[in-house]
Amino acid sequence: MIDTVPVGHFVDAQGRSAFRIFAPRARRLAVVLPDAGRRIALQRDGDGHWTGHAARLPAGTLYWLALDGRLLPDPASRRQPQGVHGPSMVVDVVPAGRPEGWVGVPMSQAIVYELHVGTFTPEGTLAAARSRLTHLQRLGVNVVELMPLAAFPGERNWGYDGTYPFALHAVYGDHDDLRRFIEAARALGMAVLLDVVYNHFGPEGHHSGAFAPYTRALETPWGAAINFDGEHSRGVRNFFLYNTRYWLQEVGFDGFRMDAVSLVFDGSPLPILREITDLAREIGRADGRGLLMIAEHLRNERHVTSTPGLGFDAQWNDDPGHAIAACLGGERRRQLASFGNFEDVVKALQQGFVLDGTRFDHHHRSFLGTDGRLTHPAQHLVYLQNHDQIGNRPQGDRFIATRGREKTLLAITALMASPFVPMLFMGDEYGEVAPFYFFEDFSDAALIEGVKAGRRADFAFGDAEPPDPHARSTFLASKLDWQRVDREDGRAMLAFWRQLIDLKRAGWIGPRDFAAVTVRADACKRLITLETAHTLTALNFSDRALAFGPVAGRVPVLCTAGSASEGVMAPFAAVVWAGPARAATLNP
């Protein structure tokens, strides 16, 4: 059993309000209740935590921590109603309920949908997002992944600049809104994952450094790394382990997507990442449900998902999407610099990792990766695009806006027919063309200017000046245009996705087993086929029409362009053939 102790405000076994604050170097520490004019003295224990208790404080009570004479928010605050520099708030958290028989969604069956709460709906709230869950359920999605919810500065942000890992960002709603969202999703058969950031704190509002050495000199691209193995790291490790327990058990999420875990630096005998995945499984066993733990590692290392390794269920895999995008679009900037050949697409569909240690990666400037054939297909989460791959483009443009509908349909068919776990980014399902920009709402003028300069330098925008990340108009332009769902092209795209997902969930295309999907390629024709026991999927990656089909004993059930029954595939077309019985059961 992994031992964790609560931090921040919690209710103890006697029903009292209790506080536990990690501050190993503090001389004096107390809780200040400004509205009541009271102080609660805290006493230090042997491992650097300060504890104290009082009669049960009602939800909504504001408090400060008086640290050696300074009034500061609680690093483990559950809510910051007045922003990252304001007082913390006492919150009553009720775990999300589970329908009878709920055991979660296994990775082997997952269809994942990534969304940003602030731009998913016009309102930008959890309550508004909840009203769209039936849309996702009808699409066939069964796992919803929320981009980070931890409190960050201002109104708007992607969420990776959070400074209070326990606090729900106030603009999105309260804990009851979050609980209702999770419960509504589960009632529709969908698990809900939370994107968490355990590699750094955001650059504004990070007051925890006054209490303890939460960070250390090691740098990430976004600032100092979390201190998981240096002086006083035991308390820091407990902070993040308890954060894991808090979100998975006390709030009740169905798992995590963990941001940039390759930048979680830890030389301990038992890495914190393995402790976290072990804790998640312990919680799952205690609750009688499966929890999904997905890593963004992006170094193509199989130890991320191995049992002797970090123990994640799956990891984000950029390679299939990058290979397809580079092949179809001809781009060679940033991560796409290592891709572009037709053969890369074939290898990605066959093995998962293109960068497998045998080729120099021009972006990371190393021979990066391991052999994907030594992993299981369900350990790879693949996508045509995600928040990073759209938002870190100069104009935040989506694949369909740049490459067009035909190439987009070809690309998504290729990914869905692969044996890997698919993920959509919000709006993909109806062909959203609105951009998804990077945006922030910092209050420090120097930081705001630094973000602009840093993005120009880091992402090599060149002469293409991106929209001002600080302008509210940039945020508003990134919201989904739901009216597209009701237009002819939106309805057609949505119907195509539904059919693809229906075939995927039934295992007729892309069963999650390398041996069950036979990938063949004709480099001269630039034609790829993926054959299963039930279907044959043909992908024309050329700009020429190809003679192909009909397929004996099967009829075309999906065709992205032209008419496959005539034996000719249009340029950049994809066709799926299935037995006549299966064709009759497809969703209209």
Backbone torsions as a table, in degrees:
resi	resn	phi	psi	omega
1	MET	NA	133.9	180.0
2	ILE	-88.1	119.1	-175.6
3	ASP	-84.1	125.1	173.4
4	THR	-132.4	149.1	176.1
5	VAL	-117.7	143.5	179.9
6	PRO	-61.9	151.9	173.9
7	VAL	-131.4	158.8	-175.7
8	GLY	76.9	-149.4	177.2
9	HIS	-89.8	137.3	175.7
10	PHE	-153.7	169.2	177.8
11	VAL	-100.3	124.2	-176.1
12	ASP	-84.5	-178.2	-175.3
13	ALA	-63.1	-22.5	178.9
14	GLN	-90.5	4.2	179.7
15	GLY	80.5	14.3	-179.4
16	ARG	-93.7	160.9	168.6
17	SER	-75.8	125.7	179.8
18	ALA	-124.7	152.8	177.5
19	PHE	-129.3	138.7	171.2
20	ARG	-136.9	119.0	-174.9
21	ILE	-124.2	130.6	177.2
22	PHE	-87.4	112.4	-178.5
23	ALA	-151.9	72.9	-171.2
24	PRO	-66.5	-18.1	-177.3
25	ARG	-106.0	0.7	-177.6
26	ALA	-71.7	149.5	173.3
27	ARG	-96.5	-36.9	178.7
28	ARG	-141.2	142.9	178.4
29	LEU	-150.6	134.0	179.3
30	ALA	-148.9	159.5	173.1
31	VAL	-96.9	131.7	179.7
32	VAL	-112.8	125.7	177.2
33	LEU	-104.5	95.8	-170.1
34	PRO	-63.9	-36.9	-176.8
35	ASP	-71.6	-28.2	-179.4
36	ALA	-97.3	-10.1	-177.4
37	GLY	64.5	35.3	-176.7
38	ARG	-119.4	160.1	173.0
39	ARG	-128.9	143.5	174.7
40	ILE	-116.6	113.7	-178.6
41	ALA	-71.7	140.4	176.8
42	LEU	-113.5	144.9	-179.4
43	GLN	-115.0	141.7	-178.1
44	ARG	-84.2	140.2	173.6
45	ASP	-103.7	-170.3	-171.9
46	GLY	-74.1	-18.9	-176.1
47	ASP	-107.3	14.3	174.7
48	GLY	96.2	1.7	175.4
49	HIS	-89.5	143.3	174.9
50	TRP	-109.8	130.6	-175.0
51	THR	-130.2	155.7	176.1
52	GLY	-172.9	168.9	-178.4
53	HIS	-148.8	166.1	178.8
54	ALA	-154.6	173.1	173.9
55	ALA	-57.4	150.2	-173.9
56	ARG	-51.4	122.1	178.6
57	LEU	-87.0	134.9	-179.7
58	PRO	-69.8	151.0	174.7
59	ALA	-56.9	140.6	-177.4
60	GLY	98.6	-9.4	178.4
61	THR	-66.7	128.4	177.2
62	LEU	-89.3	146.6	177.2
63	TYR	-151.5	155.1	171.7
64	TRP	-118.8	162.6	168.3
65	LEU	-107.5	124.7	177.8
66	ALA	-92.4	101.7	-177.0
67	LEU	-104.4	104.1	179.6
68	ASP	48.7	43.2	175.8
69	GLY	93.4	-9.1	179.7
70	ARG	-100.6	137.3	174.6
71	LEU	-93.0	120.2	-175.9
72	LEU	-136.2	155.6	173.3
73	PRO	-69.5	163.4	178.3
74	ASP	-78.9	123.7	177.2
75	PRO	-56.2	-28.4	178.9
76	ALA	-102.5	28.1	178.4
77	SER	-56.6	139.2	176.0
78	ARG	-88.5	-14.6	179.1
79	ARG	-161.9	138.5	178.0
80	GLN	-122.4	79.1	-171.3
81	PRO	-66.6	-22.7	179.9
82	GLN	-107.8	20.9	177.1
83	GLY	96.8	178.0	-171.8
84	VAL	-70.4	-17.0	179.5
85	HIS	-101.6	-0.5	-176.0
86	GLY	-93.5	-175.2	-179.4
87	PRO	-70.7	158.8	175.2
88	SER	-86.5	167.1	-176.5
89	MET	-131.7	139.8	172.2
90	VAL	-73.0	132.7	-177.7
91	VAL	-131.4	138.0	170.0
92	ASP	-93.9	117.8	-177.3
93	VAL	-105.5	124.5	177.2
94	VAL	-107.5	124.1	-178.9
95	PRO	-60.7	145.2	177.2
96	ALA	-63.8	135.1	178.8
97	GLY	-74.7	161.1	-179.7
98	ARG	-125.1	135.2	175.9
99	PRO	-61.2	155.9	178.4
100	GLU	-58.0	130.0	179.9
101	GLY	85.4	2.0	-178.8
102	TRP	-67.4	121.8	178.5
103	VAL	-124.2	6.8	-178.8
104	GLY	91.4	-173.4	179.8
105	VAL	-120.7	121.0	179.4
106	PRO	-71.2	151.2	179.9
107	MET	-60.2	-30.2	-179.2
108	SER	-66.6	-11.5	179.6
109	GLN	-121.2	4.0	-169.1
110	ALA	-74.7	138.2	165.2
111	ILE	-123.1	108.4	-167.4
112	VAL	-98.8	143.6	179.7
113	TYR	-131.3	116.4	-179.6
114	GLU	-93.0	132.2	177.5
115	LEU	-140.9	152.8	175.2
116	HIS	-107.4	117.9	-172.3
117	VAL	-57.4	-39.9	-174.9
118	GLY	-68.1	-25.1	-177.5
119	THR	-116.7	-1.6	-178.4
120	PHE	-69.0	-32.8	179.8
121	THR	-133.1	163.3	175.8
122	PRO	-58.3	-36.9	-178.0
123	GLU	-74.6	-30.8	178.9
124	GLY	69.5	36.2	-178.4
125	THR	-127.6	163.5	175.8
126	LEU	-65.0	-37.0	179.8
127	ALA	-63.5	-42.5	178.8
128	ALA	-68.0	-39.6	178.4
129	ALA	-62.3	-35.8	180.0
130	ARG	-60.0	-34.4	-178.7
131	SER	-68.6	-14.5	179.8
132	ARG	-98.8	2.6	-176.2
133	LEU	-66.9	-32.8	178.0
134	THR	-64.8	-32.1	175.1
135	HIS	-60.4	-44.5	-179.5
136	LEU	-68.5	-38.9	-179.9
137	GLN	-65.2	-40.5	178.0
138	ARG	-67.5	-30.8	176.3
139	LEU	-64.5	-31.7	-177.7
140	GLY	112.4	3.0	177.4
141	VAL	-66.9	139.7	174.3
142	ASN	-129.7	3.7	173.2
143	VAL	-138.5	121.5	177.3
144	VAL	-106.0	125.3	-180.0
145	GLU	-110.0	115.6	-179.5
146	LEU	-90.6	126.9	172.0
147	MET	-61.3	161.5	-165.6
148	PRO	-51.0	140.2	179.9
149	LEU	-108.2	-7.0	-176.5
150	ALA	-62.3	142.3	-173.8
151	ALA	-56.5	132.5	179.6
152	PHE	-132.1	170.2	-177.3
153	PRO	-68.8	138.7	172.8
154	GLY	75.2	-158.4	-175.1
155	GLU	-88.2	-38.0	-164.1
156	ARG	-132.4	143.7	-179.6
157	ASN	-177.8	156.0	172.2
158	TRP	-64.5	-27.6	179.7
159	GLY	113.3	-10.2	-178.2
160	TYR	-85.2	5.1	173.5
161	ASP	-107.9	27.5	179.7
162	GLY	-67.3	148.0	179.7
163	THR	-125.2	-4.6	177.4
164	TYR	-129.5	91.1	-172.4
165	PRO	-61.0	-20.5	-179.6
166	PHE	-94.4	-13.6	-169.2
167	ALA	-94.9	128.5	173.5
168	LEU	-74.3	126.8	-179.0
169	HIS	-56.3	124.2	-168.5
170	ALA	-63.8	-32.5	-178.0
171	VAL	-63.8	-29.4	-177.6
172	TYR	-75.2	-19.1	-177.8
173	GLY	132.7	-170.4	-180.0
174	ASP	-108.3	-176.7	-176.5
175	HIS	-66.8	-27.7	174.8
176	ASP	-67.0	-38.1	176.5
177	ASP	-62.9	-41.6	179.2
178	LEU	-65.6	-44.8	179.0
179	ARG	-59.5	-44.6	-179.6
180	ARG	-64.2	-36.7	177.8
181	PHE	-61.5	-49.6	-178.7
182	ILE	-63.2	-44.0	-179.3
183	GLU	-64.0	-40.6	179.9
184	ALA	-65.6	-39.8	178.3
185	ALA	-63.0	-46.0	-179.2
186	ARG	-63.7	-36.6	178.5
187	ALA	-62.2	-24.2	178.5
188	LEU	-97.0	7.5	177.7
189	GLY	85.1	17.8	-176.8
190	MET	-112.8	131.9	171.2
191	ALA	-81.7	156.9	180.0
192	VAL	-125.5	123.5	178.4
193	LEU	-107.4	150.7	176.9
194	LEU	-112.8	132.4	173.7
195	ASP	-81.6	120.6	-179.1
196	VAL	-119.0	150.5	-176.7
197	VAL	-118.2	104.7	-178.5
198	TYR	-114.7	19.9	-178.8
199	ASN	-109.0	-19.1	-179.8
200	HIS	-163.2	167.4	169.0
201	PHE	-104.9	155.0	175.6
202	GLY	-66.0	164.0	-172.4
203	PRO	-80.3	-9.6	179.8
204	GLU	-130.4	130.1	177.8
205	GLY	91.9	10.7	179.0
206	HIS	-86.3	87.4	-178.9
207	HIS	-91.6	-5.1	-175.9
208	SER	-65.9	-23.8	179.1
209	GLY	-63.1	-20.2	176.6
210	ALA	-73.6	-21.1	-176.7
211	PHE	-92.7	-37.3	-173.2
212	ALA	-162.1	162.4	177.2
213	PRO	-77.0	73.4	-179.9
214	TYR	-69.3	-22.5	178.9
215	THR	-122.8	168.0	-179.8
216	ARG	-138.8	178.7	-170.9
217	ALA	-65.3	-26.8	-179.9
218	LEU	-56.9	134.5	-174.6
219	GLU	-103.4	142.6	164.6
220	THR	-104.6	173.0	175.5
221	PRO	-61.5	-12.0	-175.0
222	TRP	-116.6	9.8	179.1
223	GLY	130.3	-165.3	-175.1
224	ALA	-64.2	144.4	179.4
225	ALA	-79.6	158.5	177.1
226	ILE	-71.7	141.6	-177.4
227	ASN	-86.4	90.6	179.5
228	PHE	-99.2	-7.2	-177.4
229	ASP	-143.7	11.3	179.0
230	GLY	-100.1	-160.0	-179.7
231	GLU	-60.4	135.3	-179.8
232	HIS	61.4	21.7	-177.2
233	SER	-72.1	-18.4	-179.8
234	ARG	-60.2	-42.8	178.5
235	GLY	-68.7	-34.2	177.4
236	VAL	-67.1	-43.1	178.0
237	ARG	-60.9	-43.0	178.1
238	ASN	-61.3	-39.2	179.8
239	PHE	-55.9	-46.9	-176.9
240	PHE	-81.1	-30.4	173.7
241	LEU	-67.0	-40.6	177.7
242	TYR	-69.2	-31.6	175.1
243	ASN	-61.2	-39.3	175.0
244	THR	-60.1	-48.8	179.3
245	ARG	-62.3	-39.5	-178.4
246	TYR	-59.5	-52.7	-175.3
247	TRP	-71.9	-36.0	-175.5
248	LEU	-83.8	-32.2	-174.9
249	GLN	-110.1	-50.6	-176.7
250	GLU	-73.6	-38.7	174.8
251	VAL	-87.9	-46.4	170.8
252	GLY	108.0	25.4	175.7
253	PHE	-63.2	163.2	-178.6
254	ASP	-97.2	10.0	177.7
255	GLY	148.3	-177.0	-176.9
256	PHE	-124.5	150.0	151.9
257	ARG	-106.5	123.5	-174.7
258	MET	-105.9	123.5	-174.0
259	ASP	-72.2	133.2	168.1
260	ALA	40.7	58.2	-177.0
261	VAL	-71.0	-15.9	175.1
262	SER	-67.5	-14.2	177.9
263	LEU	-106.4	18.0	167.0
264	VAL	-92.7	104.8	-174.1
265	PHE	-93.7	123.9	-175.6
266	ASP	-159.0	113.2	178.4
267	GLY	-96.5	16.2	-178.7
268	SER	-69.4	153.8	177.2
269	PRO	-56.2	-39.5	174.4
270	LEU	-111.4	103.4	-176.1
271	PRO	-60.1	146.1	-179.9
272	ILE	-59.1	-33.7	-179.7
273	LEU	-64.8	-38.2	176.9
274	ARG	-70.3	-36.9	175.3
275	GLU	-60.3	-38.3	-178.8
276	ILE	-68.1	-45.4	179.4
277	THR	-67.6	-34.9	174.9
278	ASP	-64.3	-41.5	179.4
279	LEU	-63.7	-40.7	179.1
280	ALA	-60.9	-41.5	179.4
281	ARG	-68.7	-36.2	176.8
282	GLU	-61.9	-43.6	178.2
283	ILE	-64.1	-42.8	179.1
284	GLY	-60.3	-43.7	178.5
285	ARG	-62.9	-42.6	-179.5
286	ALA	-63.7	-34.3	-177.7
287	ASP	-91.3	-8.6	-177.6
288	GLY	69.8	37.2	-180.0
289	ARG	-145.5	158.3	176.3
290	GLY	-90.3	136.1	175.1
291	LEU	-112.2	138.5	-179.1
292	LEU	-99.1	128.3	178.6
293	MET	-120.8	112.7	-174.7
294	ILE	-118.3	131.1	-178.0
295	ALA	-104.9	137.4	161.7
296	GLU	-94.4	102.7	-179.1
297	HIS	-113.0	-46.4	172.1
298	LEU	60.7	28.1	172.0
299	ARG	-118.6	6.3	175.8
300	ASN	56.5	41.5	-178.3
301	GLU	-104.5	123.3	-174.5
302	ARG	-71.1	-16.5	178.6
303	HIS	-66.6	-16.3	178.9
304	VAL	-61.2	-36.5	-176.7
305	THR	-111.5	6.6	-179.9
306	SER	-86.1	156.0	178.7
307	THR	-67.2	-40.9	175.0
308	PRO	-71.4	-14.7	-177.3
309	GLY	-92.3	-132.4	-174.4
310	LEU	-83.7	-17.4	171.1
311	GLY	78.3	20.0	175.9
312	PHE	-73.3	153.9	177.4
313	ASP	-72.7	-34.3	-178.4
314	ALA	-158.6	167.5	174.3
315	GLN	-136.1	149.2	173.9
316	TRP	-62.1	135.4	178.7
317	ASN	-125.2	107.9	-179.9
318	ASP	-73.2	-24.4	-164.1
319	ASP	-59.3	-48.5	-180.0
320	PRO	-59.0	-46.0	178.6
321	GLY	-64.2	-41.2	178.6
322	HIS	-65.0	-42.6	-179.1
323	ALA	-61.8	-44.5	-179.4
324	ILE	-67.3	-44.8	-178.6
325	ALA	-62.5	-43.7	-179.5
326	ALA	-67.5	-37.9	-179.4
327	CYS	-68.5	-41.1	-177.0
328	LEU	-84.7	-29.9	-173.5
329	GLY	-104.8	-17.4	178.9
330	GLY	76.1	9.3	179.3
331	GLU	-76.5	150.3	177.9
332	ARG	-137.7	24.6	-178.4
333	ARG	-93.8	151.3	177.4
334	ARG	48.8	-127.9	-173.7
335	GLN	-62.7	-23.0	-179.1
336	LEU	-76.4	-5.1	-177.9
337	ALA	-62.9	-23.5	-177.8
338	SER	-94.2	5.7	-176.0
339	PHE	-126.8	176.8	175.6
340	GLY	140.9	-22.2	-179.4
341	ASN	-82.9	147.8	173.6
342	PHE	-56.5	-38.0	-179.1
343	GLU	-62.3	-27.4	177.3
344	ASP	-64.0	-39.5	178.9
345	VAL	-63.9	-44.1	-179.9
346	VAL	-61.2	-47.6	-179.2
347	LYS	-62.7	-40.4	179.6
348	ALA	-61.2	-42.9	-179.0
349	LEU	-71.3	-28.7	-179.7
350	GLN	-82.7	-38.1	-167.8
351	GLN	-124.7	-16.3	-177.7
352	GLY	93.3	-62.9	-179.3
353	PHE	-93.0	124.4	169.1
354	VAL	-86.2	-46.3	175.4
355	LEU	-82.9	93.3	-172.7
356	ASP	-118.0	25.0	179.6
357	GLY	92.2	-5.6	-178.9
358	THR	-101.9	-3.5	-175.6
359	ARG	-135.7	143.5	178.6
360	PHE	-72.7	128.2	177.8
361	ASP	-91.3	113.8	-174.0
362	HIS	-71.7	-21.7	179.9
363	HIS	-79.1	-47.7	-179.5
364	HIS	-91.0	-7.4	177.4
365	ARG	57.4	49.8	178.5
366	SER	-159.4	165.9	172.4
367	PHE	-85.6	90.3	-169.0
368	LEU	-97.3	142.1	167.5
369	GLY	110.9	170.6	177.5
370	THR	-133.1	173.7	-174.9
371	ASP	-72.9	115.6	-178.6
372	GLY	-65.9	-21.0	-179.9
373	ARG	-68.4	-13.7	178.5
374	LEU	-91.1	8.3	176.3
375	THR	-112.9	177.1	174.6
376	HIS	-103.2	142.1	-178.6
377	PRO	-55.5	-32.6	-179.8
378	ALA	-70.9	-5.2	176.4
379	GLN	-91.0	3.2	-179.9
380	HIS	-115.3	120.0	172.8
381	LEU	-100.3	118.9	-173.7
382	VAL	-119.9	159.8	-172.0
383	TYR	-164.8	155.0	172.7
384	LEU	-79.3	-33.6	179.7
385	GLN	-159.5	156.4	174.2
386	ASN	-139.5	-172.9	-175.9
387	HIS	-59.0	-40.9	-179.9
388	ASP	-65.2	-46.7	-171.9
389	GLN	-72.0	-19.0	172.5
390	ILE	-92.3	-52.4	-172.9
391	GLY	-67.6	-20.7	178.8
392	ASN	-98.5	17.6	168.1
393	ARG	-92.7	152.3	-174.4
394	PRO	-51.5	-41.5	-177.3
395	GLN	-114.1	18.0	176.6
396	GLY	57.8	29.6	-172.9
397	ASP	-83.6	141.9	178.0
398	ARG	-83.3	161.7	-177.5
399	PHE	-56.2	-44.6	-175.9
400	ILE	-67.7	-31.5	179.6
401	ALA	-70.7	-29.2	-176.2
402	THR	-95.4	-42.3	-173.4
403	ARG	-103.2	-12.7	176.7
404	GLY	93.7	170.2	-172.7
405	ARG	-69.0	-44.2	-174.7
406	GLU	-61.2	-47.5	-178.9
407	LYS	-67.8	-33.4	178.2
408	THR	-65.1	-45.3	178.9
409	LEU	-63.2	-39.0	176.5
410	LEU	-62.1	-45.4	-177.0
411	ALA	-63.9	-45.5	-176.8
412	ILE	-71.1	-31.6	176.4
413	THR	-65.6	-41.4	177.9
414	ALA	-59.5	-45.6	-177.7
415	LEU	-68.5	-40.4	-179.2
416	MET	-70.8	-29.3	178.9
417	ALA	-80.9	-11.3	175.7
418	SER	-72.8	164.2	-178.0
419	PRO	-82.4	13.2	-172.7
420	PHE	-98.3	173.4	-179.4
421	VAL	-84.8	123.1	-176.8
422	PRO	-88.3	149.5	173.1
423	MET	-133.5	135.7	172.9
424	LEU	-102.2	147.5	167.0
425	PHE	-96.8	143.5	-173.4
426	MET	-47.2	131.8	-179.6
427	GLY	94.1	-18.5	178.4
428	ASP	-53.4	-37.9	-168.2
429	GLU	-67.0	-22.4	178.2
430	TYR	-119.9	14.1	175.4
431	GLY	76.8	39.6	178.3
432	GLU	-55.7	133.4	177.5
433	VAL	-112.9	-5.2	176.1
434	ALA	-62.0	142.2	-179.8
435	PRO	-70.3	165.0	168.3
436	PHE	-126.5	99.9	-175.9
437	TYR	-88.1	164.7	165.4
438	PHE	-80.5	136.0	-179.4
439	PHE	-145.1	153.7	178.9
440	GLU	-152.2	169.7	-178.8
441	ASP	-141.8	46.8	178.2
442	PHE	-66.0	160.8	179.3
443	SER	-106.8	-14.1	-178.0
444	ASP	-87.7	120.9	-175.0
445	ALA	-61.1	-41.4	-179.6
446	ALA	-64.9	-38.8	179.0
447	LEU	-66.3	-41.2	179.5
448	ILE	-60.0	-45.4	178.7
449	GLU	-68.1	-35.8	179.2
450	GLY	-64.6	-37.6	177.9
451	VAL	-62.8	-44.1	179.3
452	LYS	-60.2	-49.3	-178.2
453	ALA	-65.3	-40.5	-178.9
454	GLY	-63.7	-41.1	179.6
455	ARG	-68.6	-36.9	176.5
456	ARG	-61.2	-40.9	-178.0
457	ALA	-76.0	-47.4	-173.6
458	ASP	-68.2	-36.4	-171.8
459	PHE	-106.6	8.4	171.4
460	ALA	49.2	52.1	179.6
461	PHE	-68.3	-19.0	178.2
462	GLY	63.6	-129.8	-178.5
463	ASP	-79.6	-11.4	-178.7
464	ALA	-85.0	101.8	-178.6
465	GLU	-80.2	118.6	179.8
466	PRO	-71.6	158.9	175.6
467	PRO	-58.3	152.2	-178.7
468	ASP	-60.0	115.0	-178.7
469	PRO	-59.9	-26.0	-175.8
470	HIS	-84.7	-18.8	-177.0
471	ALA	-70.3	134.5	179.2
472	ARG	-63.4	-28.0	178.6
473	SER	-62.5	-31.1	177.9
474	THR	-65.7	-42.1	176.3
475	PHE	-63.7	-47.0	-177.2
476	LEU	-64.9	-35.2	178.9
477	ALA	-67.6	-17.8	-177.8
478	SER	-88.7	-3.3	-179.6
479	LYS	-73.9	147.5	178.1
480	LEU	-64.4	145.7	175.1
481	ASP	-101.2	88.7	-174.6
482	TRP	-66.8	-14.9	178.0
483	GLN	-65.9	-21.9	179.6
484	ARG	-65.1	-24.8	-179.4
485	VAL	-60.7	-32.5	-174.7
486	ASP	-93.1	-1.6	176.3
487	ARG	-85.2	162.3	-174.8
488	GLU	-57.8	-46.3	-178.3
489	ASP	-68.0	-35.3	177.2
490	GLY	-66.3	-42.5	178.6
491	ARG	-64.2	-38.6	-179.8
492	ALA	-66.6	-43.1	179.0
493	MET	-64.3	-43.4	-179.8
494	LEU	-61.8	-41.1	178.5
495	ALA	-64.6	-38.7	179.6
496	PHE	-64.7	-46.3	177.9
497	TRP	-59.2	-43.4	-178.8
498	ARG	-59.9	-40.7	179.4
499	GLN	-68.2	-42.6	177.2
500	LEU	-59.3	-46.3	-178.2
501	ILE	-67.0	-37.8	177.1
502	ASP	-59.6	-45.1	178.1
503	LEU	-65.9	-38.6	-179.3
504	LYS	-67.0	-47.4	-177.4
505	ARG	-65.7	-29.0	178.0
506	ALA	-80.8	-9.0	-178.9
507	GLY	79.7	11.8	179.9
508	TRP	-78.2	-34.6	168.2
509	ILE	-118.8	148.0	175.0
510	GLY	55.8	42.5	173.1
511	PRO	-59.5	143.8	-169.6
512	ARG	-84.6	67.6	-179.1
513	ASP	-156.9	120.4	-179.4
514	PHE	-55.4	-39.3	-175.9
515	ALA	-70.9	-18.6	-175.6
516	ALA	-92.0	-4.2	179.4
517	VAL	-125.1	114.7	178.7
518	THR	-98.0	116.3	-178.4
519	VAL	-103.2	123.6	176.3
520	ARG	-125.4	155.8	-177.7
521	ALA	-145.6	146.5	171.8
522	ASP	-118.9	102.7	-174.8
523	ALA	-65.5	-32.2	-179.6
524	CYS	-66.8	-43.4	178.7
525	LYS	-84.5	-14.5	-173.4
526	ARG	58.1	47.4	-179.0
527	LEU	-116.3	133.4	176.8
528	ILE	-122.9	137.3	172.4
529	THR	-122.5	143.9	174.9
530	LEU	-125.3	115.2	-174.4
531	GLU	-111.9	135.0	173.9
532	THR	-123.3	-176.5	179.1
533	ALA	-64.5	-20.7	-172.2
534	HIS	-117.7	-22.8	-172.4
535	THR	-140.1	162.1	168.6
536	LEU	-129.7	123.0	178.6
537	THR	-109.5	126.9	178.9
538	ALA	-114.2	135.6	-176.2
539	LEU	-125.9	117.5	179.1
540	ASN	-97.8	102.9	179.9
541	PHE	-91.2	17.1	179.6
542	SER	-107.4	166.4	177.0
543	ASP	-94.3	19.5	-179.9
544	ARG	-121.8	150.7	172.3
545	ALA	-71.4	141.1	-178.0
546	LEU	-121.5	140.7	172.3
547	ALA	-76.1	118.5	-179.5
548	PHE	-160.0	129.8	178.8
549	GLY	92.7	174.9	-2.7
550	PRO	-69.1	164.9	-178.2
551	VAL	-103.2	124.0	-175.3
552	ALA	-57.6	130.9	175.7
553	GLY	77.6	4.6	-178.5
554	ARG	-136.4	156.4	178.3
555	VAL	-123.4	150.0	178.3
556	PRO	-69.3	125.9	179.2
557	VAL	-108.0	-20.2	174.7
558	LEU	-141.5	133.9	176.9
559	CYS	-145.1	125.5	-174.2
560	THR	-82.0	-22.0	-178.7
561	ALA	-159.7	144.7	177.7
562	GLY	72.1	-159.0	-178.9
563	SER	-129.4	108.4	-176.5
564	ALA	-67.9	-26.3	-177.1
565	SER	-65.6	-17.3	179.5
566	GLU	-84.7	-1.5	176.6
567	GLY	82.5	16.0	178.8
568	VAL	-131.0	130.7	175.0
569	MET	-99.2	129.1	178.8
570	ALA	-67.8	161.7	175.4
571	PRO	-56.5	138.3	178.0
572	PHE	54.0	38.2	179.4
573	ALA	-102.7	157.6	173.0
574	ALA	-130.1	140.3	179.4
575	VAL	-135.2	138.4	173.9
576	VAL	-117.1	124.7	175.3
577	TRP	-105.0	142.1	176.1
578	ALA	-143.7	169.4	175.8
579	GLY	-63.8	152.4	-177.8
580	PRO	-56.2	-35.5	-179.1
581	ALA	-64.0	-40.9	179.7
582	ARG	-67.9	-38.1	-178.6
583	ALA	-58.7	-33.4	-177.6
584	ALA	-74.3	-15.9	-175.6
585	THR	-99.2	-3.3	-177.1
586	LEU	-65.4	148.8	175.9
587	ASN	-62.0	143.0	177.5
588	PRO	-70.5	NA	NA
